[in-house]
Amino acid sequence: MTTGQPQYPTGLGTSDATTIRLLGHDLAEELMGRVGFGELAFWFAARRRPSAGEVRLFEAVLVALADHGFTPTAIAARLTLLSAPESIQGAMAAGLLGGGSRFLGVTEDTGRFLAEVIAEAGDAARAATDAEWDALAGKALAERKAAKRLVPGLGHPVHKERDPRTAVIIRIAHEEGVYGPHLALFEAMGRMTPEVLGRELPLNGAGVCGAALADLRLPPELLRGFALLARAAGLLGHLAEELRRPIAADIYHSVDRHAQYIPEDPVGAAGWGESPVAAHTGASPLIHGSSGPPSDVADKPPSAD
């Protein structure tokens, strides 16, 4: 019966004075101690309980993306803790808010790119052979090159020859029977890169994670969210280490002591539409995540995540 009162439906969780229910199950009696956090996170997002194989691959992705050293997101979190030591949530948020197109965004970008290519291919992408995947990948790479658009998931500024995470994700997907079209296309991109782009570039870990998440049928709009979920654990680790062995003050003092004041016009020497770094160095952006020289296939700088 309609009462005229506003309704706010949710299928995630609810509670009363004595019970808490999540996803249709009693939290205390059916989930706690029986469902792992990774499985629950997948379940929340997909609204279906994953199989054991899906959980293994999903958690491998979370582990792969948890930390990558002193990235800008980790440094931002540490510096925020230095400035506001009473606000652990602020430091965590600072690191997570830094996840974007250059760092942590490659996972989403790659998943979306692969999904778009597969959708455009239609029936041709169903049960394709390696040769057919190679042809599809070559066409997609050539189109990106002609349009001077980035190719997400290729190359890495640190792992210049091989990203150690990539083969592990692919192996686990095969072992668990969840290897699908997105990973197949991603591997084909790696095979076709030298022929189409003219140089070797490794398939990076963030990219293979995006392909794996897409094969797990997780929504493309949420792929960056899973990268952030993983990185939250790493950021908490950085903050814990900052409390034990602080370096944020050293970073601040180093920048402060080496700052060089350069007066310039209000508009700036580089002009409004040009990157100051590019104007100073003559640098060009690289293939997204690449480790080689400047390329004509790009519209964003590389990522190190």
C-alpha positions as CSV (number, residue, x, y, z in Angstrom):
1,M,0.0,0.0,0.0
2,T,1.3,3.4,-0.9
3,T,1.5,5.8,2.0
4,G,2.8,8.8,0.3
5,Q,6.1,8.6,2.3
6,P,9.4,8.5,0.4
7,Q,10.9,5.1,-0.2
8,Y,14.7,4.4,-0.2
9,P,15.2,0.8,-1.5
10,T,18.4,-1.0,-0.9
11,G,19.4,-4.7,-1.2
12,L,22.7,-4.3,0.5
13,G,22.2,-4.1,4.2
14,T,19.7,-3.4,7.0
15,S,19.5,-3.8,10.7
16,D,17.1,-3.8,13.7
17,A,17.6,-3.9,17.4
18,T,19.0,-7.5,17.4
19,T,20.1,-8.4,13.9
20,I,22.1,-7.1,10.9
21,R,21.5,-8.4,7.4
22,L,23.8,-8.0,4.5
23,L,22.9,-9.2,1.0
24,G,20.0,-11.2,2.3
25,H,22.0,-13.1,4.9
26,D,22.4,-12.7,8.7
27,L,25.7,-11.0,9.2
28,A,26.6,-12.6,12.5
29,E,25.3,-16.1,11.9
30,E,26.0,-16.6,8.2
31,L,28.8,-14.3,7.0
32,M,31.2,-13.4,9.8
33,G,34.0,-15.9,9.9
34,R,32.7,-17.6,6.8
35,V,33.1,-15.0,4.0
36,G,36.4,-13.3,3.3
37,F,36.6,-9.5,2.8
38,G,37.5,-9.9,-0.9
39,E,34.5,-12.1,-1.5
40,L,32.2,-9.7,0.3
41,A,33.5,-6.7,-1.7
42,F,32.9,-8.6,-5.0
43,W,29.4,-9.7,-3.8
44,F,28.5,-6.1,-2.9
45,A,29.5,-4.7,-6.3
46,A,28.3,-7.5,-8.5
47,R,25.2,-8.4,-6.5
48,R,26.0,-12.1,-7.0
49,R,28.1,-14.4,-4.8
50,P,31.3,-15.2,-6.7
51,S,32.7,-18.7,-7.2
52,A,35.8,-19.8,-5.5
53,G,37.8,-19.3,-8.7
54,E,36.4,-15.8,-9.2
55,V,37.4,-14.9,-5.6
56,R,40.9,-16.2,-6.1
57,L,41.4,-14.0,-9.2
58,F,39.7,-11.0,-7.7
59,E,41.8,-11.1,-4.6
60,A,45.0,-11.6,-6.7
61,V,44.0,-8.3,-8.5
62,L,43.6,-6.6,-5.1
63,V,47.0,-7.8,-4.0
64,A,48.6,-6.7,-7.3
65,L,47.3,-3.2,-6.9
66,A,47.7,-2.7,-3.2
67,D,51.0,-0.8,-3.3
68,H,53.7,0.3,-5.8
69,G,56.1,2.2,-3.5
70,F,56.4,5.9,-3.2
71,T,53.8,6.9,-5.8
72,P,52.2,10.4,-5.6
73,T,49.2,8.9,-3.8
74,A,51.4,7.4,-1.1
75,I,53.4,10.7,-0.7
76,A,50.2,12.7,-0.6
77,A,48.9,10.5,2.2
78,R,52.1,10.8,4.2
79,L,52.3,14.6,3.8
80,T,48.7,15.0,4.9
81,L,49.4,13.0,8.0
82,L,52.4,15.3,8.7
83,S,50.1,18.3,8.4
84,A,47.1,16.8,10.2
85,P,48.3,14.0,12.4
86,E,45.0,13.8,14.2
87,S,43.2,13.0,10.9
88,I,44.0,9.5,9.7
89,Q,40.8,9.7,7.5
90,G,42.1,12.9,5.9
91,A,45.4,11.2,5.0
92,M,43.7,8.2,3.6
93,A,41.3,10.4,1.6
94,A,44.2,12.5,0.3
95,G,45.9,9.4,-1.1
96,L,42.7,8.0,-2.6
97,L,41.7,11.3,-4.2
98,G,45.0,11.2,-6.1
99,G,43.9,8.1,-8.0
100,G,43.2,9.4,-11.5
101,S,44.2,9.0,-15.1
102,R,47.9,8.9,-14.5
103,F,48.0,6.7,-11.3
104,L,45.5,4.0,-10.6
105,G,43.2,4.9,-13.5
106,V,44.9,2.6,-15.9
107,T,42.9,-0.3,-14.6
108,E,39.6,1.3,-15.5
109,D,40.9,2.7,-18.8
110,T,42.2,-0.7,-20.0
111,G,39.0,-2.5,-19.0
112,R,36.8,0.1,-20.8
113,F,39.1,0.1,-23.9
114,L,39.0,-3.7,-24.2
115,A,35.2,-3.8,-23.6
116,E,34.7,-1.2,-26.3
117,V,36.8,-3.1,-28.9
118,I,35.0,-6.4,-28.1
119,A,31.6,-4.7,-28.3
120,E,32.4,-3.2,-31.7
121,A,33.6,-6.5,-33.0
122,G,30.4,-8.2,-32.0
123,D,30.2,-11.9,-33.2
124,A,33.8,-11.8,-34.4
125,A,34.9,-11.7,-30.8
126,R,33.1,-14.8,-29.8
127,A,35.3,-17.9,-29.5
128,A,38.0,-16.2,-31.5
129,T,41.3,-18.0,-32.3
130,D,44.6,-16.4,-31.4
131,A,45.0,-15.3,-35.0
132,E,41.6,-13.6,-34.9
133,W,42.4,-11.9,-31.6
134,D,45.6,-10.7,-33.1
135,A,43.8,-9.2,-36.1
136,L,41.3,-7.5,-33.8
137,A,44.1,-6.1,-31.6
138,G,46.1,-5.0,-34.5
139,K,43.1,-3.1,-35.9
140,A,42.4,-1.4,-32.6
141,L,46.0,-0.4,-32.1
142,A,46.3,1.0,-35.6
143,E,43.2,3.1,-35.0
144,R,44.5,4.5,-31.8
145,K,47.8,5.3,-33.5
146,A,46.2,7.0,-36.3
147,A,44.0,9.1,-33.9
148,K,47.0,9.8,-31.7
149,R,45.1,8.4,-28.7
150,L,46.6,6.6,-25.8
151,V,46.7,2.8,-25.6
152,P,46.0,1.9,-22.0
153,G,47.8,-1.0,-20.4
154,L,51.0,-0.9,-22.5
155,G,54.4,-0.2,-21.0
156,H,55.6,0.9,-17.6
157,P,58.3,3.5,-16.6
158,V,59.7,1.1,-14.0
159,H,59.1,-2.4,-15.4
160,K,60.5,-1.6,-18.8
161,E,60.8,-5.2,-20.1
162,R,58.3,-7.2,-18.1
163,D,55.8,-6.4,-15.4
164,P,56.0,-9.3,-13.0
165,R,52.3,-9.1,-12.1
166,T,50.9,-9.7,-15.6
167,A,51.8,-13.3,-16.1
168,V,50.5,-14.2,-12.6
169,I,47.1,-12.8,-13.2
170,I,46.8,-14.5,-16.6
171,R,47.9,-17.8,-15.1
172,I,45.4,-17.7,-12.2
173,A,42.6,-16.8,-14.6
174,H,43.5,-19.9,-16.7
175,E,43.8,-22.1,-13.6
176,E,40.4,-21.1,-12.3
177,G,38.6,-21.2,-15.6
178,V,37.8,-17.5,-15.6
179,Y,40.0,-16.5,-18.5
180,G,37.8,-14.6,-20.9
181,P,37.7,-12.4,-24.0
182,H,39.2,-9.3,-22.3
183,L,42.3,-11.1,-21.2
184,A,42.6,-12.8,-24.6
185,L,42.4,-9.4,-26.4
186,F,44.9,-7.9,-23.9
187,E,47.4,-10.6,-24.6
188,A,46.9,-10.1,-28.3
189,M,47.6,-6.4,-27.9
190,G,51.0,-7.4,-26.4
191,R,51.8,-9.7,-29.4
192,M,50.8,-7.0,-31.9
193,T,52.4,-4.0,-30.3
194,P,55.8,-4.4,-32.0
195,E,54.3,-4.8,-35.4
196,V,51.8,-1.9,-35.2
197,L,53.6,0.6,-32.9
198,G,57.1,-0.3,-33.9
199,R,58.6,-1.1,-30.5
200,E,58.3,-3.6,-27.7
201,L,56.2,-2.6,-24.7
202,P,55.2,-4.8,-21.8
203,L,51.7,-5.4,-20.8
204,N,51.5,-3.7,-17.4
205,G,50.0,-4.9,-14.2
206,A,47.3,-2.3,-13.9
207,G,46.2,-3.1,-17.4
208,V,46.0,-6.8,-16.9
209,C,44.0,-6.2,-13.7
210,G,41.5,-4.2,-15.7
211,A,41.2,-7.0,-18.2
212,A,40.7,-9.6,-15.4
213,L,38.1,-7.5,-13.7
214,A,36.2,-7.1,-17.0
215,D,36.3,-10.9,-17.5
216,L,34.8,-11.2,-14.0
217,R,31.8,-9.3,-15.4
218,L,32.2,-6.4,-13.0
219,P,30.8,-3.1,-14.1
220,P,33.3,-0.9,-16.1
221,E,32.1,2.1,-14.1
222,L,33.4,0.5,-10.9
223,L,36.8,-0.7,-12.1
224,R,38.7,2.3,-10.7
225,G,36.8,1.7,-7.4
226,F,38.4,-1.7,-7.1
227,A,41.8,-0.2,-7.7
228,L,41.1,2.3,-4.9
229,L,39.8,-0.5,-2.6
230,A,43.1,-2.3,-3.1
231,R,45.2,0.9,-2.7
232,A,43.4,1.8,0.6
233,A,45.2,-1.1,2.2
234,G,48.6,0.0,0.9
235,L,47.9,3.6,2.0
236,L,47.1,2.4,5.5
237,G,50.4,0.6,5.4
238,H,52.2,3.7,4.4
239,L,50.6,5.7,7.2
240,A,51.4,3.0,9.7
241,E,55.0,3.1,8.6
242,E,55.0,6.9,8.7
243,L,54.1,6.7,12.4
244,R,56.9,4.3,13.1
245,R,59.6,5.6,10.7
246,P,58.5,9.1,9.4
247,I,59.8,10.5,6.1
248,A,57.2,13.2,5.3
249,A,59.0,15.9,7.2
250,D,62.2,15.1,5.2
251,I,60.2,15.4,1.9
252,Y,58.8,18.7,3.0
253,H,62.2,20.1,4.1
254,S,63.9,18.8,1.0
255,V,61.4,20.6,-1.3
256,D,61.5,23.7,0.8
257,R,65.3,23.9,0.9
258,H,65.6,23.3,-2.8
259,A,62.8,25.5,-4.0
260,Q,63.8,28.0,-6.7
261,Y,61.7,31.1,-7.1
262,I,61.4,32.1,-10.8
263,P,59.5,35.4,-11.4
264,E,57.4,35.3,-14.6
265,D,54.5,36.9,-16.3
266,P,51.0,36.5,-14.9
267,V,50.1,34.3,-17.8
268,G,53.4,32.4,-17.4
269,A,56.2,31.7,-19.8
270,A,54.5,28.6,-21.1
271,G,51.2,30.2,-21.9
272,W,47.8,29.0,-20.7
273,G,47.5,26.1,-23.1
274,E,50.9,24.6,-22.7
275,S,52.3,22.4,-19.9
276,P,55.1,24.3,-18.0
277,V,57.1,21.0,-17.9
278,A,56.8,20.5,-21.6
279,A,57.7,24.1,-22.3
280,H,60.8,23.8,-20.2
281,T,62.0,20.4,-21.3
282,G,60.5,20.0,-24.7
283,A,59.1,16.7,-23.6
284,S,56.2,15.0,-25.3
285,P,53.6,12.7,-23.5
286,L,54.2,9.0,-23.9
287,I,52.0,6.0,-24.5
288,H,50.0,5.6,-21.4
289,G,52.2,3.7,-19.0
290,S,55.1,3.4,-21.5
291,S,58.8,3.4,-20.8
292,G,60.3,4.3,-24.1
293,P,60.9,7.5,-26.0
294,P,58.2,10.0,-26.9
295,S,55.5,8.6,-29.2
296,D,52.8,10.0,-31.5
297,V,50.3,7.6,-29.9
298,A,49.4,9.5,-26.8
299,D,47.3,12.1,-25.2
300,K,48.4,11.6,-21.5
301,P,51.6,11.2,-19.7
302,P,52.7,7.7,-18.5
303,S,51.5,6.0,-15.3
304,A,53.7,4.3,-12.8
305,D,51.0,2.2,-11.2
